[in-house]
Amino acid sequence: MLISKLWPHQQEALAFMQARASAMLAIPMGGGKSRVPLEWLNQETHAGRPVELVLIACPKSVISVWEAEIKKYLNPALNPLVLPLSDKYGTVIKRTAFLKMAQDTARNGRNITLFAILNYDVAWREPLASLLTRTPWGLLIMDESHRLAKPSGRTSRFFAKLPAKHRVQLTGTPFSHSPLSIYAQFRALAPGFNPYGRTHEAFKQQYAIMGGYMDRQVVAYKNLADLERKFSTLAYRCTINLGLPDTLEIVRTCQLDGEAKKIYKQMEKLFWAEVEQGEVTAANAAVKLLKLQQISGGFVITDLGLSRPIANPAKLTLLQDLLDDFPLDEPLVIFARFKNDIALIRALCLDSGRQVCELSGNHNDLAAWQAGKAPVLIAQLQAGSLGVDLTRAAYAIYYSLDFSLANWEQSKARLHRPGQTRGVRYIYLIVENTIDEDILKALQKRQDVIKSIMEKRGTYARSVR
């Protein structure tokens, strides 16, 4: 029945989910959380209880990941109809129309399971919200459910109203900011049956000690044993050794839009026209390709050699989306190629409350970061790839890559080396349909990056005409 064997903690999580209508699976990043509800669907179908309507809510950057997971792990007998309601489907009105058509198709088809995948911040917007609340979902999956932790947040309240026979939340950080983070998540997980009570104010009185100005600030916590006991009634927490590979590579994607998309397409078309005319060869392509890569990161180099930031770069938004999944004190290494990348990343981290250190040609804060002075180290690839120990972190985020296979392999080895006590996760931020994809693919195949890209010139030249 199984597509492939489950890890022991996945088997435990599956049994936990099968025993209740609502379940949170608190499994660390890279632990295969999404596999569990998909296997639950496989098992339900095998037992003669097929689920026809599945709603998956997740961060925007994870929509494409769910598409791949469904394709990889779902039994084809479920005949899945997968609808990723990402930005490429247009406005909320257009996405609502697509969902309505998909529902009609599933209703009129035979043995079809509809998977509607959308990001949290669009779900409660009309007219999509009304359609979602009228639909009797068989399974509601709330991925990275710590995004629902704000008790006054509209998103948590909206998902508590959705009709769903079965609910499951997936997160590696159920207590992302404090023990109080669990209330709003459980409100959406078990509407009407929240073990922490009906109001957040009563919950806070039970578990928080107030102080500060007019006794309105949480200064400490109490009754944590009781909080943990109630947590365990609905949540499976993976506390065992995951038995995972020593390293795991994760890709998060976004798409160019607005000014960046226009500039990129113009420069890409010009580049491949010059290739066809013989003006650009593998020997002199690097400078041209650099400009394309810089645009995907969020800035453009003018004819005078000056850098100009692009408004609201998609990759920077993707990084912010990813950082929201980590506690503020989680040690992170963010690799980047360009000085402008580093400046954008630094500003983003500081704005989100994360102190940073830098390791580049201009700064060497490595010792301070190793000593725990800040959770984030922004490392320029070349500076952070040789002779340094980055084992304080188990997560490396690649905002941008360079063309050097040696730099890439060495940067990875800075985290995965003697002294590392956790499995290492390498997370790549990739702008779809740009040079980002080609660089990562070439490095993973251990190919010369520029040569690999240039060998595709015929396909590219035809596609951008």
BAKOLNU-82785 format. One record per atom (N, C-alpha, C): z, y, x. Coordinates in steps of 0.02 Angstrom, whole numbers, padded with zeros to 5 digits, always signed. Atoms other than C-alpha are relative to their C-alpha. Last residue first. Layout:
ZYX...
This chain:
+00060-00041+00014-01466+01783+00583+00004+00030-00070-00017-00071+00007-01287+01727+00616-00060+00044-00013-00048-00012+00054-01309+01541+00584+00015+00074-00012+00031+00010+00065-01470+01520+00684+00048+00021-00056+00053-00049+00009-01397+01597+00841-00033-00006-00069-00028-00066+00014-01238+01497+00823-00055+00051-00015-00032+00002+00066-01324+01330+00810+00026+00068-00020+00053+00008+00049-01438+01368+00957+00028+00001-00071+00034-00063+00014-01295+01440+01061-00054-00007-00053+00008-00004+00073-01185+01285+01047-00044+00059-00020+00041+00057+00019-01204+01244+01233-00012-00002-00076+00070-00017-00011-01141+01420+01268-00046-00057-00021+00022-00048+00051-00973+01381+01190-00074+00014+00007-00002+00033+00066-00946+01223+01292-00026+00047-00054+00057+00045+00003-01001+01310+01453-00004-00034-00069+00061-00041+00007-00879+01450+01421-00061-00044-00006+00002-00037+00063-00734+01332+01386-00065+00038-00008+00006-00069-00022-00761+01203+01523-00013+00043-00062+00066-00023-00018-00707+01044+01436+00003+00071+00028+00000-00009-00073-00538+00958+01431-00070+00019+00024+00047+00050-00025-00571+00901+01251-00006+00003+00076-00025+00065+00020-00414+00993+01194-00045-00057+00023-00058+00016-00040-00469+01143+01296+00027-00069-00017+00023+00016-00068-00642+01144+01217+00059-00020+00044+00036+00064+00002-00572+01133+01040-00022-00021+00070-00049+00054+00007-00446+01271+01073-00034-00067+00002-00041+00003-00060-00580+01389+01141+00049-00058-00005+00039+00030-00055-00705+01350+01003+00041-00007+00063+00010+00071+00013-00582+01380+00862-00034-00033+00059-00065+00035-00005-00525+01547+00933-00009-00075-00008-00003+00032-00066-00708+01599+00955+00067-00036+00010+00004-00046-00056-00712+01635+00769+00004-00040+00065+00069-00021-00011-00746+01539+00609-00005+00055+00054+00055+00044+00017-00560+01527+00566-00068+00033+00013+00039-00035+00051-00435+01636+00658-00062-00043-00013+00073+00002-00006-00318+01517+00750-00032+00039-00058+00022-00046+00052-00132+01531+00785-00075+00011+00008+00058-00043-00016-00086+01378+00887-00018+00042-00061+00029-00027+00062+00087+01298+00876-00054+00050+00017+00046-00052-00021+00148+01185+01017-00039+00023-00062+00054-00015+00047+00302+01088+00964-00043+00057+00027+00031-00066-00007+00417+01009+01094-00057+00006-00050+00072+00007+00004+00535+00865+01053-00032+00069-00001+00029+00007+00066+00709+00913+01107-00074-00013+00004-00037+00050+00039+00818+00893+01262-00027-00011-00069+00014-00008+00072+00709+00981+01390+00035-00056-00038-00045-00052+00025+00790+00980+01562-00010+00013-00074-00070+00019-00006+00650+00884+01646+00046+00059-00018-00015+00017-00069+00484+00953+01580+00073-00022+00004-00007+00073+00001+00399+00992+01415+00008-00024+00072-00049+00019+00051+00429+01179+01402+00014-00075+00002-00060-00040-00013+00344+01237+01563+00055-00017-00050-00047+00038-00042+00221+01091+01546+00063+00040+00015-00032+00052+00041+00134+01175+01401+00054-00036+00039-00045-00035+00047+00101+01330+01507+00036-00051-00044-00061-00021-00035+00034+01219+01647+00048+00035-00047-00041+00059-00013-00089+01132+01532+00065+00018+00034-00022+00029+00063-00156+01296+01462+00047-00060+00013-00052-00043+00028-00163+01383+01630+00029-00029-00064-00060+00006-00041-00256+01235+01706+00056+00043-00028-00033+00063+00018-00382+01228+01564+00065-00008+00038-00020+00044-00055-00423+01410+01594+00036-00062-00025+00053+00050-00010-00524+01504+01462+00019-00052+00052+00053-00022-00045-00376+01603+01395-00049-00057+00012+00011+00045-00057-00277+01569+01238-00049+00033+00049+00068+00000-00027-00208+01689+01107-00002-00045+00062+00034-00053+00037-00057+01692+00993-00072+00005+00022+00056-00028-00037+00000+01524+01060-00036+00051-00044+00051-00026+00045+00172+01485+00990-00054+00032+00043+00045-00047-00034+00284+01374+01096-00054+00020-00050+00059-00022+00037+00432+01289+01012-00039+00051+00041+00038+00060+00019+00564+01185+01099-00062+00017-00039+00036+00002+00063+00638+01334+01191-00033-00068-00011-00046-00025+00051+00772+01335+01326-00032-00004-00068-00027+00054+00040+00652+01224+01423+00054+00023-00049-00006-00027+00068+00553+01374+01483+00032-00050-00047-00033+00048+00044+00569+01341+01669+00011+00033-00067-00055-00027+00038+00445+01437+01777+00027-00054-00048-00063-00005-00035+00334+01381+01921+00058+00029-00039-00014+00031-00065+00166+01417+01844+00071+00013+00022+00026+00068-00006+00106+01449+01666+00019-00036+00065-00047+00049+00027+00203+01600+01609-00022-00071+00008-00067-00010-00028+00119+01730+01719+00048-00055-00023+00002+00013-00072-00055+01664+01680+00068+00006+00032+00016+00069-00016-00024+01650+01494+00003-00014+00075+00072-00002-00014+00067+01814+01470-00020-00067+00030+00023+00017-00067+00237+01765+01404-00076+00007+00004+00073-00010+00005+00329+01842+01257-00027-00009+00071+00032-00017-00063+00504+01767+01263-00074+00006-00012+00072+00004-00008+00598+01771+01099-00021+00021+00070+00028+00064+00021+00782+01730+01069-00073-00009+00017+00044-00011+00058+00856+01872+01173-00029-00067-00019-00005-00071+00019+00995+01884+01304-00043+00016-00061-00014-00009+00071+01012+01695+01307+00006+00071-00022-00072-00009+00009+01029+01670+01495+00019+00014-00072-00032+00065-00013+00853+01599+01503+00075+00003-00010+00014+00044+00056+00791+01759+01420+00033-00068+00009-00038-00025+00057+00879+01869+01548-00011-00045-00061-00070+00018-00010+00813+01763+01690+00042+00023-00058-00011+00072+00009+00635+01775+01623+00073-00018+00006-00066+00006+00032+00635+01964+01600+00020-00074-00008-00026+00067-00013+00491+01988+01722+00072-00004-00025-00071+00011+00011+00385+02135+01668+00019-00072+00018-00038-00062-00002+00217+02211+01715+00075-00010-00006+00013-00034-00063+00112+02059+01761+00041+00063+00007+00070-00019-00008+00195+01967+01619-00010+00031+00068+00020+00027-00065+00357+01886+01564-00074+00012+00007+00071+00005-00016+00436+01983+01422-00009-00028+00070+00009-00008-00072+00602+01975+01332-00074-00010+00015+00051+00034-00041+00622+02001+01146+00011+00014+00074+00003-00030-00066+00753+02041+01014-00047-00040+00045-00004+00047-00055+00710+01979+00840-00006+00038+00067-00068+00013-00021+00750+02091+00692+00009-00049+00056-00029+00054+00041+00583+02085+00602+00070-00020+00023-00003-00021+00070+00528+02255+00668+00033-00052-00045-00054-00049+00006+00574+02200+00844+00008+00024-00072-00064+00034-00008+00467+02044+00829+00058+00049-00010-00012+00042+00059+00317+02138+00760+00068-00032+00004-00016-00044+00056+00326+02274+00894+00016-00040-00063-00065-00032-00011+00335+02145+01032+00020+00043-00059-00051+00050+00013+00190+02044+00960+00070+00029+00008-00003+00014+00072+00076+02195+00949+00056-00048-00016-00027-00060+00033+00118+02250+01127+00007-00011-00075-00072-00003-00014+00093+02074+01194+00032+00059-00035-00032+00053+00040-00077+02059+01111+00076+00005+00007-00003-00026+00069-00125+02227+01188+00030-00051-00048-00056-00047+00003-00078+02160+01359+00006+00029-00071+00014-00070-00013-00198+02015+01330+00063+00043-00005+00044-00013-00057-00179+01827+01347-00002+00073+00020+00055-00043+00017-00032+01780+01237-00040+00016+00063+00049-00011-00052+00103+01647+01238-00056+00045-00026+00064-00019+00029+00251+01661+01120-00048+00017+00056+00045-00028-00050+00403+01565+01179-00066+00015-00035+00073+00007+00008+00538+01541+01048-00035+00028+00062+00038-00020-00059+00727+01515+01051-00074-00016-00008+00038+00055-00029+00794+01503+00872-00039+00023+00062-00025+00018-00066+00921+01643+00843-00036-00059+00032+00006-00056-00047+00830+01728+00700+00022-00018+00070-00061-00041-00002+00809+01562+00610-00008+00054+00053-00049+00014-00052+00627+01506+00605+00062+00043-00008-00023+00070+00006+00509+01493+00456+00052-00019+00052-00046+00005+00057+00490+01682+00440+00028-00070-00009-00067-00017-00023+00415+01680+00614+00051-00005-00056-00029+00057-00036+00264+01587+00544+00072+00015+00022-00010+00054+00048+00221+01719+00414+00035-00060+00033-00058-00020+00039+00244+01856+00544+00018-00055-00050-00058+00008-00042+00124+01763+00658+00064+00018-00038-00013+00072-00005-00003+01747+00518+00062-00014+00043-00031+00019+00064+00010+01933+00484+00018-00074+00000-00068-00026-00004-00025+01963+00669+00038-00015-00065-00039+00045-00043-00175+01847+00656+00072+00025+00007-00019+00061+00035-00245+01940+00506+00045-00045+00042+00035+00059-00025-00246+02110+00591+00028-00065-00031-00024+00062+00033-00177+02246+00475-00036-00063+00026-00051-00004+00052-00280+02393+00541+00015-00069-00029+00031+00010+00065-00375+02358+00701+00055-00002-00053-00026+00052+00046-00299+02430+00859-00039-00002-00065-00015-00030+00065-00410+02529+00979+00025-00055-00047-00016+00047+00053-00422+02489+01164+00019+00037-00064-00065-00011+00029-00513+02606+01281+00012-00050-00056-00049+00044-00030-00657+02549+01390+00071+00008-00026-00032-00036-00056-00768+02697+01350+00054-00042+00034+00048-00006-00055-00881+02586+01245+00029+00036+00060+00055-00046+00012-00729+02543+01139-00047+00002+00060+00010-00042-00058-00621+02388+01159-00061+00044-00012+00069-00002-00024-00566+02315+00992-00003+00047+00060+00020-00064-00029-00395+02261+00931-00071-00006+00027-00023-00060+00034-00312+02132+00820-00018+00066+00032-00072-00013-00010-00313+01961+00900+00025+00064-00030-00038+00048+00040-00481+01907+00827+00074+00011+00006+00004-00019+00071-00555+02068+00896+00040-00048-00044-00045-00056+00012-00491+02028+01070-00001+00022-00073-00068+00026+00004-00575+01857+01066+00050+00056-00014-00006+00036+00063-00744+01933+01027+00072-00024-00010-00001-00050+00052-00722+02057+01169+00006-00032-00069-00066-00031+00002-00674+01918+01289+00004+00050-00058-00043+00043+00040-00833+01825+01244+00070+00028-00006+00021-00005+00070-00939+01969+01308+00046-00041-00046-00019-00067+00023-00842+01979+01471-00018+00009-00074-00073-00008+00009-00851+01791+01498+00019+00067-00030-00020-00004+00070-01038+01772+01467+00073+00019-00011-00024-00067+00013-01097+01813+01643+00025+00010-00072-00029-00031-00059-01124+01641+01720+00029+00069-00014-00067+00026-00011-01148+01550+01556+00035+00035+00058+00000+00071-00020-01295+01663+01523+00072-00022+00009-00067+00028-00010-01319+01828+01433-00006-00074+00015-00040-00052-00031-01480+01929+01447+00071-00023+00015-00013+00015-00070-01586+01775+01417+00041+00052+00035+00046-00039-00041-01661+01840+01255+00012-00011+00075+00068+00024+00011-01577+01702+01156-00051+00036+00044+00005+00067-00030-01410+01746+01234-00071-00027-00008+00007-00010-00073-01435+01930+01195-00004-00067+00036+00068-00027-00010-01464+01887+01012-00013+00009+00074+00046+00057+00001-01309+01778+01020-00073+00022+00004-00011+00045-00056-01201+01923+01077-00052-00056+00001+00028-00031-00060-01274+02049+00954+00005-00047+00060+00073+00001+00008-01237+01933+00808-00035+00029+00061+00022+00069-00008-01060+01905+00870-00076-00005-00005-00001+00015-00072-01032+02092+00893-00023-00072+00013+00049-00041-00035-01087+02132+00716-00004-00019+00074+00067+00025+00017-00991+01986+00641-00054+00039+00036+00010+00065-00033-00831+02035+00734-00071-00025-00013+00011-00011-00071-00842+02218+00683-00016-00065+00035+00063-00036-00009-00864+02176+00499-00016+00010+00074+00055+00046+00016-00727+02044+00498-00068+00034+00013+00005+00049-00053-00605+02160+00586-00058-00048-00011+00032-00028-00059-00638+02304+00468-00011-00052+00054+00004-00072-00009-00595+02205+00312-00038+00021+00062+00021-00037+00059-00557+02022+00331-00007+00073+00018+00013-00071-00010-00539+01890+00465-00017+00032-00067+00070-00022+00002-00468+01724+00409-00004+00075+00012+00010-00057+00044-00306+01633+00446-00073+00019+00003+00063-00038+00002-00255+01469+00526+00004+00059-00048-00005-00043+00058-00102+01374+00585-00059+00048+00000+00047-00056+00006-00126+01228+00703+00013+00037-00065+00006-00023+00069+00013+01110+00757-00047+00060-00001+00041-00061+00004+00020+01009+00918-00013+00016-00073+00041-00001+00060+00163+00884+00940-00037+00066-00002+00031-00064+00016+00257+00834+01095-00042-00007-00063-00034-00052-00038+00380+00698+01141-00028+00069-00015+00027-00008-00067+00313+00590+01000+00034+00057+00036+00066-00029-00002+00434+00574+00856-00029-00003+00071+00044+00051-00027+00581+00454+00843-00072+00025+00004+00061+00008+00039+00663+00580+00728-00045-00056+00025+00055-00012-00046+00833+00556+00805-00065-00016-00036+00010+00051-00051+00949+00556+00656-00054+00023+00048-00045-00013-00056+01013+00705+00559-00009-00050+00056+00015+00045-00056+00877+00716+00427+00044+00019+00059+00006-00035-00064+00954+00801+00277-00010-00051+00056+00000+00049-00055+00921+00733+00103-00008+00040+00064+00036-00009-00063+00967+00864-00027+00009-00059+00047+00071-00010+00012+01013+00857-00211-00042+00001+00064+00019+00031+00063+01190+00789-00211-00075+00006-00014+00023+00069-00010+01208+00826-00025-00019-00034-00065+00066+00000-00030+01217+01013-00057-00028-00071+00004+00046-00014+00054+01365+00989-00173-00072+00001+00025-00001+00057+00046+01462+00906-00033-00049+00009-00057+00040+00054-00030+01407+01038+00093-00002-00061-00047+00070-00021+00002+01470+01180-00017-00045-00056+00027+00023+00008+00069+01634+01086-00043-00073+00020-00007+00002+00072+00012+01658+01068+00144-00024-00014-00071+00064+00026-00023+01609+01251+00165-00005-00076-00009+00015+00059+00042+01755+01311+00057-00066-00033+00020-00056+00043+00017+01753+01478+00148-00025-00059-00042+00015+00049+00052+01632+01596+00235+00061-00044-00011-00013+00069-00019+01651+01756+00336-00014-00045-00060-00027-00001-00068+01617+01944+00337+00016-00071+00025-00024+00067-00016+01504+01958+00185+00023-00001+00072+00035+00037-00052+01492+02143+00147+00031-00069+00010+00066+00021+00024+01537+02231-00015-00039-00040+00052+00000+00074+00009+01724+02249+00013-00066-00026-00026-00014+00012+00070+01712+02439-00010-00002-00075-00017-00002-00058+00043+01637+02451+00164+00006-00020-00073+00041-00057-00017+01681+02295+00262+00006+00056-00050-00037-00051-00038+01752+02143+00178-00046+00058+00014+00028-00067+00000+01702+01993+00073+00045+00048+00039-00057-00046-00007+01741+01812+00108-00029+00069+00009+00003-00055-00048+01601+01702+00042+00065+00040+00000+00013+00021-00069+01600+01527-00036-00001+00057+00051-00026+00066-00017+01670+01536-00213-00005-00013+00075-00073-00003+00002+01648+01722-00239+00031-00065+00023-00022-00039-00058+01467+01706-00181+00076+00005+00002+00011+00041-00060+01434+01566-00307+00026+00037+00062-00054+00049+00000+01511+01670-00447-00005-00046+00061-00062-00036-00013+01395+01814-00403+00059-00048+00003-00009-00008-00072+01245+01699-00388+00066+00035+00016+00010-00068-00025+01263+01645-00568+00012+00003+00075+00053-00036+00035+01238+01478-00657-00013+00070+00027-00017-00042+00056+01336+01362-00545-00058+00042-00025-00037-00059-00022+01322+01289-00371+00013+00049-00056-00071+00018-00011+01274+01116-00435+00043+00059+00022-00019-00021-00067+01114+01193-00506+00074-00016+00012-00044+00052-00027+01075+01090-00662+00022+00018+00071-00047+00024+00050+00994+01220-00776+00049-00052+00026-00017-00050+00052+00846+01240-00661+00046-00030-00053-00031+00035+00057+00856+01110-00520+00021+00050-00053+00007+00073-00005+00744+01158-00374+00025-00036-00063+00069+00018+00013+00718+01342-00415-00010-00076+00000+00016-00026+00066+00905+01374-00431-00071-00018-00020-00021+00050+00049+00932+01258-00283-00013+00024-00071+00044+00058-00007+00830+01375-00173+00017-00053-00053+00064-00015+00034+00919+01528-00242-00049-00057+00006-00006-00009+00072+01089+01455-00196-00067+00010-00035+00018+00058+00039+01051+01382-00025-00003+00014-00075+00072+00005+00010+01042+01541+00077-00019-00055-00049+00017-00026+00066+01229+01571+00053-00075-00006-00016-00013+00051+00051+01267+01456+00200-00019+00023-00070-00072+00010+00007+01182+01588+00309+00010-00057-00050-00036-00059-00022+01011+01645+00367+00076-00008-00004+00039-00038-00048+00899+01491+00359+00037+00061+00027-00047-00055-00006+01023+01374+00278-00028+00050+00050-00026-00015+00067+00890+01252+00217+00050+00058-00001-00056-00046-00007+00801+01264+00385+00028+00019-00069-00038+00019-00060+00678+01121+00408+00062+00042+00009-00018-00052-00046+00613+01138+00231+00035-00030+00061+00006+00022-00069+00531+01039+00093+00019+00058+00045+00004-00054-00048+00575+01058-00091+00001-00028+00071-00023+00016-00067+00538+00927-00222-00009+00062+00043+00001-00056-00047+00523+00940-00409+00024-00024+00068-00031+00015-00064+00480+00811-00542-00008+00060+00046-00039+00061+00010+00443+00837-00726+00038-00019+00063+00020+00053-00046+00387+01016-00699+00046-00060-00011-00013+00067+00028+00388+01167-00815-00025-00054+00048+00059+00043+00006+00396+01326-00710+00018-00068-00029+00027+00001+00069+00542+01441-00749-00058-00049-00008-00051+00032+00043+00642+01407-00589-00025-00007-00071+00008+00073-00006+00482+01444-00493+00054-00037-00040+00061+00024+00032+00483+01621-00562-00006-00075+00004-00009+00000+00072+00665+01654-00520-00062-00027-00036-00047+00054+00018+00639+01602-00340+00009-00005-00075+00032+00065-00010+00484+01711-00324+00045-00057-00020+00040+00018+00059+00560+01867-00402-00028-00071+00006+00072+00002-00008+00693+01878-00268-00036-00024-00063+00028-00049+00046+00870+01927-00315-00076-00001+00001-00024+00011+00069+00945+01769-00241-00029+00049-00051-00027-00063+00024+00834+01778-00086+00023-00007-00073-00072-00007-00010+00818+01599-00022+00030+00065-00025-00028-00015+00066+00647+01559-00095+00074+00020+00004+00032-00062+00023+00555+01566+00072+00028+00021-00068-00044-00055-00020+00684+01436+00127-00031+00068-00016-00035-00028+00057+00575+01320+00024+00050+00054+00019-00036-00054-00035+00456+01289+00168+00041+00039-00052-00002+00009-00072+00353+01187+00045+00030+00061+00033-00014-00066-00028+00393+01192-00141+00011-00008+00075-00021+00003-00070+00310+01039-00218+00009+00071+00025+00000-00066-00031+00303+01033-00408+00028-00007+00070-00038-00008-00062+00257+00864-00480-00010+00070+00026-00034+00063-00012+00198+00816-00654+00043+00002+00061+00010+00030-00065+00159+00995-00699+00038-00065+00006-00054+00050-00010+00155+01037-00884-00011-00039+00066+00025+00065-00022+00046+01194-00876+00058-00048+00011+00023+00038+00059+00093+01346-00980-00019-00072+00018-00058+00015+00042+00199+01421-00840-00020-00037-00063-00045+00047-00034+00055+01409-00716+00058-00020-00045+00032+00065+00001-00067+01490-00837+00045-00052+00033-00002+00027+00068+00051+01634-00868-00031-00069-00004-00068+00022+00018+00081+01662-00683+00003-00031-00069-00012+00067-00028-00105+01666-00643+00068-00026-00022-00014+00048+00054-00135+01812-00762+00015-00070+00025+00041+00013+00059-00032+01889-00688-00074+00011+00014+00043-00055+00022+00059+01878-00523-00042-00022-00059-00032-00035+00057+00204+01755-00502-00042+00059-00026-00014+00043+00058+00106+01631-00395+00025+00039-00060+00050-00011+00052+00028+01757-00275+00018-00035-00065+00002-00070+00022+00173+01781-00154-00054+00015-00050-00055-00023+00042+00214+01596-00144-00012+00070-00029-00054-00030-00039+00046+01536-00079+00051+00034-00046+00000-00073-00003-00062+01418-00179+00059+00025+00041-00040-00023-00058-00113+01235-00185-00005+00076+00003+00009-00073-00006-00171+01157-00349+00047+00024+00055-00046-00032-00046-00185+00968-00330-00018+00074+00004+00015-00068-00022-00268+00887-00480+00056+00025+00045-00062-00036-00015-00254+00698-00495-00019+00068+00028+00005-00052-00050-00405+00620-00583+00069+00032+00010-00044+00015-00057-00390+00454-00673-00008+00050+00057-00038+00063+00005-00541+00485-00785+00040-00011+00064+00019+00054-00044-00609+00659-00809+00043-00061-00011+00058+00036+00028-00595+00776-00957-00022-00058+00044-00016+00023+00068-00419+00836-00917-00057-00043-00029-00048+00055-00005-00454+00846-00730+00015-00030-00069+00034+00056-00032-00611+00950-00759+00046-00061+00004+00046+00028+00049-00521+01063-00882-00036-00061+00027-00041+00035+00050-00380+01088-00758-00043-00032-00053-00023+00062-00031-00506+01130-00622+00042-00041-00048+00057+00046-00002-00590+01257-00735+00020-00067+00030+00014+00021+00069-00422+01340-00773-00058-00050-00002-00051+00049+00019-00378+01342-00588-00012-00026-00071+00014+00062-00036-00542+01426-00544+00050-00054-00019+00058+00031+00031-00516+01556-00680-00017-00066+00033-00022+00027+00064-00341+01594-00617-00057-00036-00035-00036+00062-00015-00409+01613-00442+00026-00033-00064+00049+00051-00017-00536+01739-00506+00035-00066+00015+00037+00017+00061-00401+01841-00592-00050-00055+00014-00043+00044+00040-00290+01834-00438-00035-00021-00065-00057-00032+00033-00433+01907-00338+00042-00052-00038+00005-00066+00030-00547+01809-00224+00064+00024-00032+00020+00008+00070-00559+01622-00192+00000+00067-00037+00073+00005+00003-00559+01658-00005-00025-00011-00071+00032-00065+00009-00381+01720-00024-00076-00005-00007-00012-00048-00053-00318+01543-00047-00037+00064-00014+00009-00066+00028-00311+01440-00207+00018+00054+00051-00040-00045-00042-00338+01273-00121-00011+00072-00022+00019-00069+00011-00400+01161-00264+00045+00045+00042-00042-00046-00038-00396+00976-00222-00027+00071-00008+00040-00061+00006-00463+00852-00350+00042+00055+00030-00026-00068-00001-00386+00687-00296-00054+00054-00009+00059-00042+00015-00453+00519-00356+00019+00074+00001-00023-00055+00042-00281+00437-00355-00056+00048-00018-00001+00022+00070-00364+00279-00292+00024+00054-00047+00061-00023+00035-00403+00373-00131-00002-00021-00073+00042+00057+00018-00221+00343-00079-00061+00024-00039+00000+00019+00070-00157+00507-00010-00046-00059-00012-00052+00046+00021-00117+00515+00175-00002-00022-00074-00022+00050-00049-00259+00594+00271+00045-00053-00030+00058+00041-00019-00353+00690+00136+00022-00057+00045+00020+00038+00059-00190+00753+00062-00058-00047+00018-00050+00053+00011-00128+00803+00235-00018-00044-00060+00010+00053-00049-00289+00898+00274+00049-00058-00011+00065+00032+00013-00282+01000+00115-00010-00059+00046-00009+00046+00057-00096+01029+00143-00066-00034-00019-00036+00058-00025-00132+01102+00315+00010-00051-00056+00050+00045-00031-00264+01218+00241+00033-00063+00028+00044+00027+00052-00131+01294+00126-00050-00050+00029-00008+00072+00004-00005+01311+00268-00046-00032-00053+00029+00033-00058-00050+01487+00325+00001-00075-00004+00073-00005+00000-00022+01559+00151-00031-00040+00057+00025-00060-00033+00157+01497+00144-00076-00001+00005-00014+00001-00072+00183+01356+00019-00019+00068+00029-00010-00069-00020+00175+01312-00165+00023+00000+00073-00030-00007-00066+00100+01143-00211+00004+00075+00016+00002-00069-00024+00067+01107-00395+00037+00003+00067-00045-00014-00055+00024+00928-00445-00010+00073+00022+00001-00070-00018-00052+00878-00612+00053+00014+00053+00065-00030+00007-00103+00699-00653-00004+00072+00025-00014-00071+00011+00043+00595-00594-00066+00037+00001+00039-00050-00037+00011+00408-00610+00019+00071-00021-00023-00065+00025+00152+00298-00674-00037+00056+00035+00027-00013+00066+00079+00122-00660+00025+00065-00032-00046+00026+00051+00190+00068-00516-00024+00013-00071-00002+00073-00008+00047+00089-00390+00045-00032-00054+00063+00026+00026+00021+00266-00456-00001-00077+00003-00001-00008+00073+00205+00307-00431-00064-00028-00031-00043+00052+00028+00200+00233-00255+00002+00005-00077+00032+00066-00009+00052+00338-00201+00040-00055-00035+00055+00003+00048+00132+00494-00275-00037-00066+00004-00031+00007+00066+00292+00459-00178-00053-00005-00054-00012+00071+00007+00183+00435-00023+00035-00015-00067+00065+00032+00009+00119+00610-00049+00007-00075-00006+00021-00005+00071+00296+00672-00078-00069-00029-00012-00045+00034+00047+00348+00597+00091-00020+00008-00073+00020+00069+00010+00200+00644+00201+00040-00033-00057+00051+00003+00053+00233+00829+00179-00021-00071-00015-00028-00012+00068+00397+00817+00276-00052-00011-00055+00040+00035+00051+00319+00737+00431+00027+00009-00071-00030+00063+00020+00454+00782+00558-00037-00036-00056+00031+00055-00036+00351+00915+00646+00026-00069-00020+00072-00010-00010+00467+01052+00588-00028-00056+00043+00023-00051-00047+00640+00982+00550-00076+00003+00005+00025+00036-00059+00676+00882+00390-00029+00052+00048-00013-00045-00056+00778+00949+00244-00015-00037+00065+00006+00040-00061+00702+00855+00097+00005+00047+00059+00019-00038-00059+00762+00938-00063-00001-00047+00060-00026+00018-00066+00761+00831-00218-00025+00050+00051+00004-00059-00043+00739+00850-00406+00031-00017+00067+00057-00041+00022+00701+00706-00525-00010+00061+00043-00019-00060+00038+00814+00585-00432-00062+00040-00019-00062+00011+00039+00814+00411-00353+00019+00059-00044+00013+00045+00055+00633+00413-00293+00060-00007-00046+00041-00034+00050+00666+00567-00188-00012-00044-00061-00040-00053+00029+00809+00484-00094-00038+00035-00056-00048+00032+00044+00705+00328-00066+00044+00051-00035+00038+00024+00057+00564+00435+00004+00047-00034-00050+00015-00058+00042+00685+00529+00118-00037-00022-00063-00062-00021+00032+00753+00365+00187-00012+00058-00048-00017+00052+00049+00577+00300+00219+00064+00018-00037+00044-00010+00058+00532+00465+00301+00014-00052-00054-00028-00055+00039+00686+00450+00414-00044+00017-00060-00062+00018+00036+00629+00277+00468+00028+00057-00041-00056-00001-00046+00451+00335+00510+00064-00016-00039-00045-00058+00000+00323+00283+00381+00051-00006+00055-00071+00014+00005+00187+00157+00423+00040+00065+00001-00026+00017-00066+00008+00204+00385+00075-00004-00006+00057-00019-00042-00095+00218+00225+00016-00013+00072-00006-00058-00042+00046+00122+00140-00064+00013+00038+00000-00060+00041+00000+00000+00000+00000+00063+00043
